[in-house]
C-alpha cells in the first residue's frame, strides 16, 4: 500500500473563525481524500487537539488562522507542538508572513509552525501542502513563508 493510499486515514484539523476560509480548506482537504475536523476558534481547536491527543490519536496536521477570538494561531501552535512536536502546523494570515515568521521564531522557538501562508489562500499552494502531508515530507528547519 502506498503513502497516498494510506492518506485516506489521515485527519486534518482546520481552525478558523471565518466560515468561508474554513469551508474552502475543508473542501480542498476532502477533495484530496483526507478526513477533516473543523473548529470555529482557537480555544475550540485546542480542545479538539487535546481530546484526540489524550487518546493517542493526534491529528496528522493542523491548519489555523492567526488572528482569532479566544486563542490566536500562536497559542494553537504552542499547544499542538507542545504535546505533539511532529504534528505539522500551518498558520495562515493576512499580515506580512515574513514578519510573523520572525515574531513566532522568537515567541515559540522550537514550537514554531511548519509554515505560514499569506491570505488570500492560494488553492494550488494548499493542494501542494496537503500532498506533502500525505507523503509525510513536511518538516523543515526554518519556517517557510508562502506569499500569494
C-alpha positions in Angstrom: 0.0 0.0 0.0 1.4 3.4 -1.0 1.6 6.5 1.2 -1.1 8.1 -1.0 -3.5 5.1 -0.3 -2.7 5.3 3.4 -3.6 9.0 3.4 -7.3 8.2 3.4 -6.9 7.6 7.1 -5.2 11.0 7.7 -7.1 13.5 9.8 -6.6 17.3 9.4 -7.8 19.9 11.9 -8.8 23.3 10.4 -9.3 26.2 12.8 -10.7 29.5 11.5 -13.3 31.9 12.7 -14.1 32.9 9.1 -16.7 30.4 7.8 -15.7 30.9 4.1 -12.0 30.2 4.7 -12.9 27.2 6.9 -15.2 25.8 4.3 -12.6 26.3 1.5 -9.9 24.4 3.4 -12.4 21.7 4.3 -13.4 21.2 0.7 -9.8 21.1 -0.5 -8.8 18.6 2.1 -11.8 16.3 1.4 -11.1 16.6 -2.3 -7.6 15.2 -1.6 -9.1 12.2 0.1 -8.3 13.1 3.7 -10.7 13.4 6.7 -11.2 16.9 8.2 -12.4 18.2 11.5 -13.1 22.0 11.9 -13.2 24.4 14.8 -14.6 27.9 14.9 -11.9 29.5 17.1 -8.5 28.7 18.7 -10.0 27.6 22.0 -12.2 25.0 20.3 -9.3 23.9 18.2 -7.0 23.4 21.2 -9.8 21.4 22.9 -10.2 19.2 19.9 -6.5 18.6 19.7 -6.2 17.7 23.4 -9.1 15.3 23.1 -7.5 13.4 20.2 -4.0 13.5 21.6 -5.2 12.2 25.0 -6.5 9.0 23.4 -3.3 8.5 21.4 -4.6 9.6 18.1 -3.3 13.1 17.3 -4.3 15.0 14.2 -1.9 14.4 11.2 -1.7 18.2 10.6 -3.3 21.4 11.7 -4.2 24.5 9.6 -5.1 27.5 11.7 -5.8 31.2 11.2 -3.5 33.5 13.1 -6.0 36.2 14.3 -9.0 34.6 16.0 -11.0 35.2 19.2 -10.4 33.2 22.4 -6.9 31.9 21.3 -4.8 33.0 18.4 -2.7 30.9 16.0 0.4 31.3 18.1 -1.4 29.8 21.1 -2.8 27.0 19.0 0.7 26.2 17.6 2.2 26.3 21.1 -0.4 23.9 22.4 -0.2 21.5 19.5 3.6 21.5 19.2 3.9 21.4 23.0 2.1 18.0 23.1 2.9 16.7 19.6 6.0 18.2 18.2 5.8 16.1 15.0 2.3 17.3 14.1 2.7 19.8 11.2 1.0 23.2 11.9 0.4 25.8 9.3 -0.7 29.3 10.2 -2.5 31.5 7.6 -2.6 35.2 8.0 -3.4 38.5 6.2 -0.4 40.0 7.9 3.1 40.0 6.4 4.1 36.4 6.6 7.9 37.1 6.8 7.4 39.4 9.8 5.0 37.0 11.5 7.6 34.2 11.0 10.3 36.2 12.7 7.9 37.1 15.6 6.9 33.5 16.1 10.5 32.2 15.9 11.3 34.4 18.9 8.0 33.8 20.7 7.7 30.0 20.1 11.3 28.8 19.5 11.3 25.1 18.6 7.5 25.1 18.9 7.1 27.3 15.8 4.8 26.4 13.0 5.9 24.4 9.9 4.7 27.1 7.6 3.0 30.5 7.4 0.6 31.0 4.5 -0.4 34.5 3.4 -4.0 35.2 2.7 -5.8 35.2 0.3 -5.2 31.5 0.2 -3.6 30.1 -2.9 -5.6 27.0 -3.7 -2.7 25.3 -5.6 -0.3 26.0 -2.8 -2.7 24.5 -0.3 -3.1 21.4 -2.5 0.7 21.0 -2.7 1.0 21.3 1.1 -1.7 18.7 1.5 0.2 16.4 -0.9 3.3 16.9 1.3 1.3 16.0 4.4 0.0 12.8 2.6 3.6 11.8 1.7 5.0 12.7 5.2 7.6 15.1 3.8 6.6 18.2 5.8 9.2 19.1 8.4 11.6 22.0 7.5 14.4 23.5 9.6 13.2 27.1 9.1 9.6 28.2 9.0 8.8 28.7 5.3 6.5 31.5 4.4 4.2 31.3 1.4 3.2 34.6 -0.2 0.3 34.7 -2.6 
